[in-house]
Amino acid sequence: MRRNSLNHKKLLISVISAFILFGSTNGNHVVNKDINNTKYINYMRSDVCEVLKQMRRQYIVKPKEKVITREENLFLISAYDLSYQSCQKSRSNKEYGITSSGFSLRGHTLQSARTIATDPTIIPTSSKVRLKFKDTEYKRFDGIYTSRDVGGRIFGKHIDLFAGDFGNYKPSKLATEFGNVICEVEIIKD
């Protein structure tokens, strides 16, 4: 008798496993299983099937992409230029104005470069990003930028906007007075 009870448990475990991994779980099911040359026919009630369906969804089926809320799209934006204070490189340095992706910012303005520095774990390098400023004073900076650089102090949801190469050793007025502004950010997928 004990051996028969073990076979039923094994059968139940294998049936549940099969339904979780492969089975469709709609309504009542008939399961045929051959154990020790004895055929067992089991009917599974629909409430058990519903549990199996939920387990399959939870553990086997990959979850849908996370929906990003508006609050998750908000980033802190600051500005930088090629001054020594921003980049810690003098004009005589061969790496002056070269971003981490190899793009040269020398001689570029904000409009010609359209470059931002990001944390690559949040926004991957070479990504196209749409910035939409809430503050009307910063609306002129709205638009599409390319993530071409990483900054030593850029972590998480912080973006550094390239303000331009002004050829000065001192930071530009735009970079110093830009401040830290909240902006809505959208990564553009090709």
N, C-alpha and C positions, 0 to 999 in steps of 0.2 A: 504493500500500500504506500509506504514511504517513497519508494522509487517512482511510482506513478505520480505522486504529488510533486516531486522534483521535476519530472518531465513536463508537467503542466506549468510550473514556474518558468522553466527554460523556454517553453513555448510562448508564454506571455511576454517574457523579456524580448525574445527574438521578434515577435509580432510588433511590439511597441517600437523597438529599434528600427524595424523595416519601415513602419509608417512614418517615423520621425525623419528618416533619411530619404526614403524614396516614395512613400505612399501618398496617395491622394486621400483626403479625409473628408468625404462628403457623405453624410447619412450613415446607414448601417452597413457594415462590411462583413463579408464572409471570407475567412482566412483558412486555407487548406495547408496543413503542415504534416509532413510524414516524419514521425519519430519512432525509431525502432520498428519499422515496417507497420506501424499502426497509424491510420489516418485520423487526424483530429479536425473537426470543423468547429470553428468558434465564430460567434456573432458578437460584434462589438457594438455597444449602444452608441447613439449619436452624441451623447454628452461626453463620453470617453473620447470619441473622435474629435470633438471640439477642443478638448484638452490637448490631444496629440497635435492638432493643427496649430494651436498656440505655441506649444513647445517647439515644433518644427520651425515656425516663424521666428521665434526668439533665438534659437541656437543654431539653426542651419542656414536659413535664408538670410542673405546679407541685408542689413538695414539700408533704407533709402538715404540719399545724401542729406546731410544736416541742412536744415533751412536756416539761413542767416537772417537774424532780425535786424531792424534798422540800427539798434544800439550797437550791435556787433560791427557795423560798418563805419562807426565813428573812430577816427584816428586823431592823434595830436600831430600837428604840422608845424615845423620850424623851417628856417631857411639858412642856407650856407652859400659861401662864395669861395673863390680860390685864394683868399688871403691866408697868411701864415696862421692867424688865430683860428681860422676854421679848419684848415687841413694839416697844419704843422709841417708844411713843405715850402721851401723858398723857391723862387722862380728859377734859380740855378740848378735845382734838383731835377734829375732826368725823369723822375716820376711825377713832377708837378703837373697837376691838371688831368692825370690819367685815372680813370675810375677803376674799380675792381674788375669790371668786365672788359677793360682795355679801351674804352671809349675816351677820346681826348676832349676835355672841356675847354682847352685853351682857345681864347678868342670868341667863345660862344656867349650868347646872351641867354636870358631865361627863355625867350621865344624860340631861338634857334636850337637850343639843346633839348628842351622839354624833358629834363632828367630829374629823377628823384633817387634818394638813398633810402633803402628799406632794410628791415631785418629779413634775410632770405628765408627764415623758417616761417614767416608770416606771409610775405609777398616775395615769391621767387624772382631772382635776377632775370632780366629781359622781359618781364611781364609788362603788359600795357595796363595802365591804371587810370581811371577817370576820377578826378578830384572835383568835388562840388562843395564849395564853401557856404556855410550858413550866414556868416556875417557879410553884409552888403559891401563893406569896405574892402573885402578880399575877393569879391565876385570876379574881378579881372584876372584872377589866377585860376579860375575854373577851366577845366579842359582835360585832355588826355596826355599823360606823361609816360615815360618808359623808365622802369626800375633798372638803372645801370650801375648803381653804386651801393656800397654798404658803408656805414659810418661806425666809428669806434664807440660812439655814444647812442647809437640807434638800436633800440631793443623793443621787441613787442610791437604794440600798435602806435608806433612813432615813425613819422616820415620826415625826411629832410629834403626840402625843395631847393634845387640849384637856382640861385638868383642871378648868376652870370659871372663872367671873368672881367673884373674892372681894372686889372693890372696894378692894383694897389697892394701895399704891404699891410694896410689897415683894412678892417672889414668894411664893406660897403654899407651905406645907409639902409638900403633895402634889407640886407641880411641881419643887421643889428636891430632894426626897428620892426621887423616882421613879427617877432614874439612867438608865442606858442598858441596856435589857433586850432579849434576843433573843426574837423572837416569830414564830410561823408565820402567814403572811398569805395570804389567798385572795380574789381579786377575784370578786365575785358577778355573774354575767351574768344579765340579765333574760330 
